[in-house]
């Protein structure tokens, strides 16, 4: 286990009618709010009206900025920064899922910064402060409601880049599972895939002596698997929705990677995949992750055997570790198929002509020009993984 510090400052307010606390929480941090959201879904399901009523009843002044798209765009962040500066906004309320929250975080760090906010995402500069951000979560997936991460797409060059910094933690997150009842099945499945990916990125590590977090990660993965079909079969199943929503937050609030060094290559590959054709992040991960596993499993076959046995209940073949490991990967792929997600690049119209572009744009984490930690991948490796996913 490596040394670590853990502190998560985001206050979680979870459960039915939790949005009633919204006014009280906002007033702790600001008086004039940017109400930030996506498309029309929160207006169709009533969340928009509920939030507006709380703001109006509490006499909180607000300006609306909708229009956040999946894989949030830098151009809208620029617009939000301009609105905040011109109107002396002192608090940002993100109502939606990870894309809305990530966009809000981008606006929040951009307002006090004299340069281009894209500097932060390109690693040119480091944010020192931000406007406070609050969240009303409507899509359990990204875990951005209690994470220090934001991922944004720059449209001109089709680059999708993450920013990780402690300043990005939201001040609070209101999580009412009933707000997820109206999510379409495909969006629910994409969220499930995103949560699973956050858990698996942390699970596959080279660090030894991390038994406690390995067991927690395995339990969280099994919890998502157990509840996935329950919620798809009955979208109003409050218990299943609650389990998925809370697991999604725990999956990405950094508790489960304490003492570990996660991989994150699959995320970096998928970011460039979705930057090119705008596929939903969870759908892209369902394509990339099994292919990555097939490429790297021999690096630590015992860990993949453990994954197969503990998470997917594969009966261990003690004479053939490879058979057990591959069976676990096959069950993961079958799970994605069973919840209606693609598992091949051909299913989303990505051909080999894009492989080199994806590999060349993939953000590097290491000085040796590689991506990932479990196995350091070169651009050639990334192309081979994409071929496994074709």
C-alpha positions in Angstrom: 0.0 0.0 0.0 1.4 3.4 -1.0 1.2 6.4 1.3 -1.9 8.5 0.9 -3.9 11.5 2.2 -7.7 11.3 1.9 -10.1 14.2 2.4 -13.4 14.7 0.6 -15.0 18.0 1.5 -18.2 17.5 -0.5 -21.3 17.4 1.7 -23.7 14.6 0.6 -27.4 15.2 1.1 -29.1 11.9 0.1 -32.7 10.7 -0.2 -36.3 11.6 -0.9 -37.1 15.4 -0.9 -33.4 16.2 -0.3 -33.8 19.1 -2.7 -35.7 20.9 0.0 -32.3 21.7 1.6 -31.1 23.5 -1.5 -31.8 27.0 -0.5 -30.2 26.7 2.9 -27.1 25.2 1.4 -26.7 27.8 -1.3 -27.0 30.7 1.2 -23.9 29.4 3.0 -21.8 30.3 -0.1 -23.5 32.9 -2.3 -26.4 35.1 -3.1 -26.5 35.2 -6.9 -26.5 31.9 -8.7 -25.8 30.6 -12.2 -28.3 27.8 -12.7 -26.5 25.5 -15.1 -28.2 22.5 -16.8 -28.3 20.4 -19.9 -31.1 19.9 -22.4 -34.8 19.5 -21.9 -34.9 16.4 -19.7 -35.0 18.2 -16.3 -37.9 20.2 -17.7 -39.8 17.1 -18.8 -39.3 15.2 -15.5 -40.2 18.1 -13.2 -36.7 18.6 -11.6 -36.4 22.0 -13.3 -39.6 23.2 -11.7 -38.7 21.8 -8.3 -35.3 23.6 -8.3 -36.8 26.8 -9.5 -39.5 26.7 -6.8 -36.9 26.3 -4.1 -34.8 29.2 -5.5 -37.9 31.4 -5.8 -39.2 30.6 -2.4 -35.8 31.3 -0.8 -35.6 34.6 -2.8 -32.3 33.5 -4.4 -31.4 35.5 -7.5 -30.3 33.4 -10.4 -29.5 33.4 -14.1 -30.0 30.3 -16.2 -27.5 28.7 -18.6 -28.7 25.5 -20.2 -27.5 23.7 -23.2 -24.8 21.4 -21.8 -24.3 18.4 -24.1 -22.8 15.0 -23.3 -19.0 15.4 -23.5 -19.3 19.1 -22.4 -18.0 21.7 -24.7 -15.4 24.3 -24.0 -17.4 27.0 -25.9 -20.3 26.8 -23.4 -17.8 27.1 -20.5 -16.5 30.3 -22.1 -20.1 31.6 -22.3 -20.7 30.7 -18.6 -17.5 32.5 -17.6 -18.6 35.7 -19.4 -22.1 35.6 -17.8 -20.7 35.1 -14.3 -18.2 38.0 -14.7 -20.8 40.4 -16.2 -23.4 39.6 -13.6 -21.3 39.2 -10.5 -22.3 35.6 -10.0 -21.0 34.2 -6.8 -22.3 30.6 -6.9 -22.8 27.9 -9.6 -25.6 25.4 -9.3 -25.2 22.3 -11.5 -28.4 20.4 -12.1 -27.8 17.3 -14.1 -25.2 14.6 -14.5 -21.5 14.5 -15.0 -21.4 16.6 -18.1 -23.3 19.5 -16.4 -21.2 19.2 -13.3 -17.9 19.1 -15.3 -19.0 22.2 -17.2 -19.9 24.0 -14.0 -16.5 23.2 -12.6 -14.8 24.6 -15.7 -16.8 27.8 -15.4 -16.0 28.0 -11.7 -12.3 27.8 -12.1 -12.4 30.0 -15.2 -14.1 33.0 -13.6 -11.3 34.1 -11.3 -8.5 33.2 -13.8 -7.0 35.9 -16.0 -5.9 33.5 -18.7 -7.7 30.9 -20.9 -9.5 28.3 -18.8 -8.3 25.6 -21.3 -4.8 26.2 -19.9 -5.9 24.1 -16.9 -7.1 21.2 -19.0 -3.9 21.2 -21.1 -1.7 21.3 -18.0 -0.3 24.7 -18.8 -1.5 26.2 -15.5 -3.0 25.0 -12.2 -6.2 26.4 -10.7 -5.8 28.1 -7.3 -9.4 29.0 -6.6 -12.9 28.8 -8.0 -16.5 30.0 -7.4 -18.3 27.6 -5.1 -20.3 24.8 -6.8 -23.4 22.9 -5.7 -25.0 19.9 -7.4 -28.4 18.5 -7.8 -27.6 15.1 -9.3 -30.0 13.6 -11.9 -27.7 11.0 -13.6 -25.6 8.6 -11.6 -22.6 7.8 -13.7 -19.5 10.1 -13.6 -19.3 10.6 -9.9 -18.4 14.2 -10.5 -20.8 15.3 -7.8 -18.1 14.4 -5.2 -14.9 14.2 -7.2 -12.0 16.5 -7.9 -12.3 15.9 -11.7 -13.7 17.7 -14.7 -13.5 16.5 -18.3 -14.1 18.9 -21.2 -14.1 18.7 -25.0 -12.4 21.4 -27.1 -14.4 21.3 -30.3 -12.0 22.9 -32.8 -9.3 20.2 -32.5 -11.6 17.5 -31.1 -9.6 17.1 -27.9 -11.1 15.8 -24.7 -9.1 16.5 -21.6 -9.4 15.9 -17.9 -8.5 18.3 -15.1 -7.9 16.8 -11.6 -7.4 19.2 -8.7 -8.6 19.5 -5.1 -10.1 22.9 -5.8 -12.7 21.2 -8.0 -14.6 19.4 -5.3 -18.2 20.7 -5.1 -19.4 22.2 -1.8 -22.4 19.9 -1.6 -24.3 17.4 -3.7 -28.1 16.8 -3.3 -28.9 13.2 -4.4 -32.6 12.2 -4.7 -32.8 8.8 -6.3 -36.4 9.7 -7.5 -34.8 12.2 -9.9 -33.4 9.3 -11.8 -36.7 7.4 -12.4 -37.2 9.0 -15.8 -33.8 8.2 -17.2 -34.0 6.3 -20.5 -32.7 2.7 -20.3 -29.7 3.4 -22.6 -28.6 6.4 -20.5 -29.0 4.3 -17.3 -26.8 1.6 -18.9 -24.2 4.1 -19.9 -24.1 5.3 -16.3 -23.7 1.8 -15.0 -20.8 1.3 -17.4 -19.2 4.5 -16.3 -19.4 3.5 -12.6 -18.0 0.0 -13.3 -15.1 1.6 -15.2 -14.3 3.9 -12.3 -14.1 0.8 -10.1 -12.0 -1.2 -12.5 -9.6 1.6 -13.2 -8.7 1.5 -9.5 -8.9 -2.3 -9.2 -6.2 -3.1 -11.6 -3.0 -1.9 -9.9 0.5 -3.0 -9.4 0.5 -2.0 -5.8 0.7 -4.9 -3.3 -1.0 -5.1 0.1 -4.3 -3.4 -0.8 -6.6 -6.1 0.3 -9.1 -3.8 2.0 -9.7 -1.6 -1.0 -9.7 -4.6 -3.3 -12.6 -6.1 -1.4 -14.4 -2.8 -1.3 -14.0 -2.4 -5.0 -15.2 -6.0 -5.7 -18.2 -5.4 -3.5 -19.1 -2.2 -5.3 -18.8 -3.9 -8.7 -21.0 -6.8 -7.6 -23.5 -4.3 -6.2 -23.7 -2.5 -9.6 -24.1 -5.9 -11.4 -26.8 -7.1 -9.0 -28.9 -3.9 -9.4 -28.4 -3.2 -13.1 -31.2 -5.4 -14.4 -33.4 -4.6 -11.5 -33.4 -0.9 -12.4 -33.7 -1.6 -16.1 -36.7 -3.9 -15.6 -38.3 -1.4 -13.2 -37.1 2.2 -13.6 -39.1 3.2 -10.5 -37.4 0.7 -8.2 -36.2 3.2 -5.5 -34.0 0.7 -3.7 -32.1 -0.2 -6.9 -31.8 3.4 -8.0 -30.5 4.3 -4.6 -27.9 1.5 -4.7 -26.6 2.6 -8.1 -26.6 6.3 -7.2 -24.6 5.9 -4.0 -22.2 3.4 -5.5 -21.6 5.8 -8.3 -20.4 8.5 -5.9 -18.3 6.1 -3.8 -16.7 4.8 -7.0 -15.2 8.2 -7.8 -14.8 10.1 -4.5 -11.2 8.8 -4.1 -12.0 6.6 -1.0 -11.5 3.4 -3.0 -8.2 4.3 -4.5 -6.5 5.1 -1.1 -3.2 3.3 -1.1 -3.5 2.3 -4.7 -2.2 3.6 -8.0 -5.0 3.0 -10.6 -4.5 2.6 -14.3 -6.8 5.0 -16.3 -5.5 4.1 -19.8 -9.0 3.0 -20.8 -10.4 6.3 -19.8 -7.8 8.2 -21.8 -8.4 6.1 -24.9 -12.1 6.5 -24.6 -11.8 10.3 -24.2 -10.3 10.6 -27.6 -12.8 8.1 -29.0 -15.8 10.2 -27.9 -14.1 13.4 -28.9 -14.1 12.1 -32.5 -17.6 10.8 -32.8 -19.4 12.0 -29.6 -20.3 8.5 -28.4 -21.6 8.4 -24.8 -18.7 8.0 -22.4 -20.2 4.9 -20.8 -20.8 3.3 -24.2 -17.3 4.0 -25.3 -15.9 2.5 -22.1 -17.9 -0.7 -22.7 -16.0 -1.0 -26.0 -12.6 -0.1 -24.8 -12.3 -1.9 -21.4 -12.7 -5.5 -22.5 -10.2 -4.9 -25.3 -7.7 -3.4 -22.9 -8.2 -6.4 -20.6 -7.5 -8.8 -23.4 -4.3 -6.9 -24.3 -2.9 -6.7 -20.7 -4.2 -9.6 -18.7 -1.0 -11.6 -18.8 0.9 -8.8 -17.0 -0.7 -10.0 -13.8 -2.9 -13.0 -14.6 -3.5 -13.8 -10.9 -5.3 -10.4 -10.5 -7.5 -11.2 -13.5 -8.2 -14.6 -12.1 -9.2 -12.9 -8.8 -11.4 -10.5 -10.7 -13.1 -13.4 -12.6 -13.7 -15.5 -9.5 -14.7 -12.8 -7.0 -16.7 -10.4 -9.2 -18.1 -12.7 -11.9 -18.4 -16.0 -9.9 -16.3 -17.8 -12.5 -15.4 -21.3 -11.3 -11.6 -21.3 -11.0 -9.7 -23.7 -13.2 -6.6 -24.3 -11.1 -4.8 -26.0 -13.9 -5.4 -23.2 -16.4 -5.3 -19.6 -15.1 -5.7 -18.2 -18.6 -9.0 -19.9 -19.1 -10.3 -18.4 -15.8 -9.0 -14.9 -16.6 -10.5 -14.9 -20.1 -13.8 -16.2 -18.7 -14.0 -13.1 -16.5 -13.4 -10.8 -19.4 -16.0 -12.6 -21.4 -18.6 -12.2 -18.6 -17.9 -8.5 -18.4 -18.4 -8.2 -22.2 -21.6 -10.3 -21.9 -22.8 -8.0 -19.1 -22.4 -4.9 -21.3 -24.3 -6.6 -24.1 -27.1 -7.6 -21.7 -27.7 -4.0 -20.7 -27.8 -2.9 -24.3 -24.4 -1.4 -24.8 -22.0 -1.7 -27.8 -18.8 -3.8 -27.4 -17.3 -3.2 -30.8 -16.0 -0.1 -32.5 -17.8 -1.2 -35.7 -21.1 -0.8 -33.8 -20.6 2.9 -33.5 -19.0 3.5 -36.9 -15.4 3.8 -35.9 -13.1 2.2 -38.5 -9.3 1.6 -38.6 -8.8 4.9 -40.3 -9.3 6.6 -36.9 -7.0 4.4 -34.8 -3.8 6.3 -35.3 -5.6 9.6 -34.7 -7.0 8.3 -31.4 -3.7 7.0 -30.3 -1.8 10.1 -31.2 -4.2 12.4 -29.4 -4.4 10.2 -26.3 -3.2 12.3 -23.4 0.0 11.0 -21.9 0.6 10.7 -18.2 4.3 9.8 -18.3 7.5 11.4 -19.4 8.2 8.3 -21.5 5.2 9.2 -23.7 3.0 6.3 -22.5 -0.5 6.1 -21.1 -1.6 4.0 -18.1 0.0 2.7 -14.9 -0.9 -1.0 -14.7 0.8 -1.5 -18.1 2.3 1.6 -19.7 0.9 1.8 -23.3 2.7 3.3 -26.3 0.8 4.6 -29.3 1.4 1.3 -31.0 -0.2 -0.5 -28.0 -3.2 1.7 -28.2 -3.7 0.9 -31.8 -3.5 -2.8 -31.1 -6.1 -2.4 -28.3 -8.4 -0.6 -30.8 -7.9 -3.5 -33.2 -9.0 -5.9 -30.5 -12.2 -3.8 -30.1 -13.0 -3.5 -33.8 
